[in-house]
Amino acid sequence: MPAPSRPFTARHVQLSRALMAAVAAIMITFSPDHSAAVGLSVFGGFAIVTAFVLILSAIIVYPSGQRWPAVMMGAFTLVLGMAASVPTWRSDVLFFVLVIIWAALTGLVELIAGIRSRPAEGSRDAITVGALGLLLALLLLIVPVDLVQHYVVDDTEFTLTGIVLGVGLFGGYAAIVAVFLGIAGLTPRAKHEIESDAGAQRLADHGGNA
């Protein structure tokens, strides 16, 4: 008798992460305020919900030997998201510190997991998203936190600051990840990927019944 299909699969994990990233990107894009308070608020909400998706996926999607990336990324993301959600801690420096640490840690874990799991389904997606996380961390490291740059457009003076750039970079990262994971989650699977997923389900069921 064939095993029943799971209501929550690796594709659903990708789509859930894409949705959270899309919400974060939209909130930042359409907000006129790119301050640390707004940036950390958006990042905190994005991180906490994403962490629950990752932890849930480790429990019900992946077999025991493949759970470590989701567990590690979920743990890092949850802790840093909770820190970002404390209103009295919010500052320009904290935004850069938390997002750089999060992007570097989760990006590295996902990149390594993708490389180690090649050529399994989702390995290229993991490598790409992991690399994007490391790129975000690098770009944020380059931006001076105390940057203040005045410029004039059509006789109107504007001020560009480090935190505006930082929040904008996170929003851009979230938008790219949302599109990429959304496409990956909706792309029809090849026959060998379906068979691989069925095998992973059997392993997970066996591990859960042991």
Backbone torsions as a table, in degrees:
resi	resn	phi	psi	omega
1	MET	NA	126.2	-177.8
2	PRO	-67.1	145.2	179.0
3	ALA	-67.4	141.4	179.9
4	PRO	-65.7	145.4	180.0
5	SER	-69.4	144.2	-178.9
6	ARG	-79.4	142.5	177.5
7	PRO	-74.4	-15.2	-176.4
8	PHE	-132.8	111.3	-176.3
9	THR	-119.5	-179.4	178.8
10	ALA	-60.6	-33.7	176.9
11	ARG	-65.0	-38.1	177.7
12	HIS	-67.5	-32.9	175.9
13	VAL	-62.8	-45.6	178.9
14	GLN	-60.9	-45.0	-178.5
15	LEU	-67.7	-36.5	178.4
16	SER	-66.2	-43.6	177.3
17	ARG	-64.9	-37.6	177.3
18	ALA	-62.4	-41.2	-179.8
19	LEU	-64.0	-45.0	179.2
20	MET	-63.1	-40.9	178.5
21	ALA	-66.2	-38.3	179.1
22	ALA	-64.2	-42.3	178.5
23	VAL	-61.5	-44.3	178.7
24	ALA	-62.2	-43.6	-179.8
25	ALA	-63.4	-42.6	-180.0
26	ILE	-64.8	-43.1	-178.9
27	MET	-62.5	-40.1	-179.9
28	ILE	-74.1	-42.6	-177.4
29	THR	-60.9	-42.6	-174.6
30	PHE	-95.8	7.2	175.9
31	SER	-93.7	127.8	177.4
32	PRO	-74.9	-12.5	-177.8
33	ASP	-107.2	112.8	177.2
34	HIS	-108.2	42.1	-180.0
35	SER	-78.3	172.5	177.6
36	ALA	-63.1	-36.8	-179.3
37	ALA	-61.3	-44.5	179.4
38	VAL	-70.4	-45.8	-179.3
39	GLY	-59.4	-44.8	-179.7
40	LEU	-71.4	-33.5	177.3
41	SER	-63.5	-46.6	179.5
42	VAL	-66.3	-45.5	179.9
43	PHE	-62.1	-41.5	-179.7
44	GLY	-60.9	-47.4	178.8
45	GLY	-63.7	-44.7	178.1
46	PHE	-59.4	-45.1	-175.4
47	ALA	-68.2	-43.7	-177.1
48	ILE	-64.9	-46.0	-179.6
49	VAL	-67.2	-41.1	177.8
50	THR	-62.1	-38.6	179.0
51	ALA	-61.3	-42.4	178.8
52	PHE	-64.8	-37.2	176.8
53	VAL	-62.8	-45.0	-179.0
54	LEU	-65.2	-43.6	-179.7
55	ILE	-66.7	-40.1	176.9
56	LEU	-62.8	-40.5	179.5
57	SER	-64.8	-35.0	178.6
58	ALA	-65.7	-29.4	-177.5
59	ILE	-82.0	-42.9	-169.0
60	ILE	-117.1	-4.9	-177.6
61	VAL	-107.6	-52.1	-170.3
62	TYR	-94.2	143.6	173.6
63	PRO	-67.2	164.1	-170.2
64	SER	-54.9	-38.6	-177.6
65	GLY	-74.1	-9.6	-177.2
66	GLN	-115.4	13.6	-175.4
67	ARG	-87.9	-19.0	-171.0
68	TRP	-59.4	-38.3	179.9
69	PRO	-64.1	-44.7	-179.4
70	ALA	-64.8	-39.4	179.6
71	VAL	-64.7	-47.1	-178.4
72	MET	-65.4	-47.0	180.0
73	MET	-64.3	-39.6	178.8
74	GLY	-63.3	-42.3	-179.3
75	ALA	-65.9	-48.7	178.7
76	PHE	-58.7	-46.5	-175.3
77	THR	-65.8	-39.5	-179.6
78	LEU	-66.2	-46.8	-178.8
79	VAL	-62.4	-47.2	-178.0
80	LEU	-70.5	-34.0	176.3
81	GLY	-65.8	-39.1	177.6
82	MET	-66.6	-38.5	177.4
83	ALA	-63.7	-38.2	179.6
84	ALA	-69.8	-19.0	-175.8
85	SER	-90.0	1.7	177.1
86	VAL	-87.6	109.1	-173.1
87	PRO	-57.6	-38.3	-175.7
88	THR	-72.0	-14.0	-180.0
89	TRP	-91.4	-11.9	-169.6
90	ARG	-68.3	125.5	177.8
91	SER	-155.7	167.4	179.0
92	ASP	-59.0	-45.5	-178.4
93	VAL	-62.6	-42.9	-178.5
94	LEU	-62.7	-39.3	178.7
95	PHE	-57.6	-50.4	-178.4
96	PHE	-63.7	-42.9	-178.1
97	VAL	-62.1	-50.5	-176.3
98	LEU	-65.9	-46.4	-176.0
99	VAL	-70.3	-36.9	177.1
100	ILE	-64.0	-46.6	178.9
101	ILE	-61.4	-45.3	-179.3
102	TRP	-62.5	-48.8	-177.1
103	ALA	-63.7	-40.0	-178.9
104	ALA	-69.0	-47.0	-176.9
105	LEU	-68.0	-52.2	-177.8
106	THR	-69.1	-35.8	177.6
107	GLY	-63.0	-43.5	-179.9
108	LEU	-65.5	-44.8	179.5
109	VAL	-61.0	-46.3	-177.6
110	GLU	-68.3	-37.1	177.8
111	LEU	-63.7	-46.8	179.6
112	ILE	-63.3	-43.1	179.6
113	ALA	-61.9	-41.3	179.1
114	GLY	-65.0	-41.3	179.5
115	ILE	-65.9	-42.1	-177.6
116	ARG	-70.6	-26.2	-175.8
117	SER	-93.3	-1.3	179.0
118	ARG	-57.4	141.7	1.2
119	PRO	-99.4	33.2	-177.4
120	ALA	-64.2	162.1	178.4
121	GLU	-59.2	135.9	177.2
122	GLY	87.3	-7.7	-177.1
123	SER	-66.0	-42.3	179.2
124	ARG	-66.8	-35.6	177.2
125	ASP	-64.2	-42.7	179.6
126	ALA	-64.1	-41.3	178.8
127	ILE	-62.1	-43.9	-178.5
128	THR	-65.5	-47.9	-178.7
129	VAL	-66.7	-37.7	176.3
130	GLY	-61.9	-43.0	178.3
131	ALA	-64.3	-37.9	177.4
132	LEU	-64.1	-37.8	177.2
133	GLY	-63.7	-44.2	178.2
134	LEU	-64.9	-36.5	177.2
135	LEU	-64.7	-41.4	177.3
136	LEU	-60.5	-45.2	178.9
137	ALA	-59.8	-42.1	-179.7
138	LEU	-64.8	-44.7	-179.6
139	LEU	-64.0	-39.8	179.0
140	LEU	-68.0	-31.5	176.6
141	LEU	-66.6	-30.0	-178.3
142	ILE	-76.5	-31.5	-176.2
143	VAL	-72.7	123.7	176.2
144	PRO	-68.8	128.7	-178.7
145	VAL	-61.7	-36.6	-176.2
146	ASP	-93.3	17.5	-179.4
147	LEU	-61.7	131.8	172.3
148	VAL	-138.3	111.1	-176.3
149	GLN	-125.0	118.2	178.3
150	HIS	-92.8	139.8	177.0
151	TYR	-148.8	161.5	-174.7
152	VAL	-123.0	133.1	175.8
153	VAL	-130.6	118.5	-179.8
154	ASP	52.5	48.9	177.4
155	ASP	65.5	12.8	176.2
156	THR	-112.0	128.2	-177.1
157	GLU	-89.1	135.0	177.3
158	PHE	-124.7	161.6	178.1
159	THR	-127.7	125.2	176.9
160	LEU	-103.2	125.8	-178.2
161	THR	-118.9	166.8	179.9
162	GLY	-62.0	-40.8	-177.9
163	ILE	-68.6	-34.6	176.6
164	VAL	-62.7	-44.0	177.3
165	LEU	-63.6	-43.0	-178.1
166	GLY	-62.8	-47.8	179.2
167	VAL	-64.9	-38.6	178.0
168	GLY	-63.8	-39.2	177.5
169	LEU	-64.2	-41.1	177.8
170	PHE	-64.4	-40.5	177.7
171	GLY	-63.0	-40.8	177.6
172	GLY	-64.7	-42.3	176.2
173	TYR	-58.9	-46.6	-178.6
174	ALA	-61.7	-39.3	179.6
175	ALA	-65.1	-43.9	179.9
176	ILE	-64.3	-44.8	-179.8
177	VAL	-64.5	-38.9	179.4
178	ALA	-60.5	-46.5	-179.9
179	VAL	-65.9	-45.8	-176.3
180	PHE	-64.2	-49.6	-179.3
181	LEU	-69.7	-31.4	176.8
182	GLY	-63.4	-45.0	177.7
183	ILE	-64.6	-43.4	-179.3
184	ALA	-62.5	-39.8	-178.4
185	GLY	-72.1	-24.4	-178.0
186	LEU	-99.1	-9.3	-179.7
187	THR	-69.7	129.0	178.6
188	PRO	-58.0	141.2	-178.0
189	ARG	-87.2	147.9	174.2
190	ALA	-75.3	163.7	-176.7
191	LYS	-59.8	-41.6	-178.0
192	HIS	-68.2	-27.0	177.3
193	GLU	-71.5	-37.4	177.6
194	ILE	-64.5	-42.7	178.4
195	GLU	-65.3	-38.5	177.6
196	SER	-63.9	-40.1	178.5
197	ASP	-64.8	-39.2	178.0
198	ALA	-64.6	-39.5	177.1
199	GLY	-64.6	-39.8	177.9
200	ALA	-64.6	-37.5	177.6
201	GLN	-63.1	-42.4	179.4
202	ARG	-63.8	-40.0	177.1
203	LEU	-63.5	-42.7	179.8
204	ALA	-65.1	-41.1	178.8
205	ASP	-63.9	-41.4	-179.9
206	HIS	-64.8	-41.5	179.4
207	GLY	-65.9	-37.5	-179.1
208	GLY	-72.2	-25.9	179.9
209	ASN	-89.9	-8.9	-177.7
210	ALA	-71.3	NA	NA
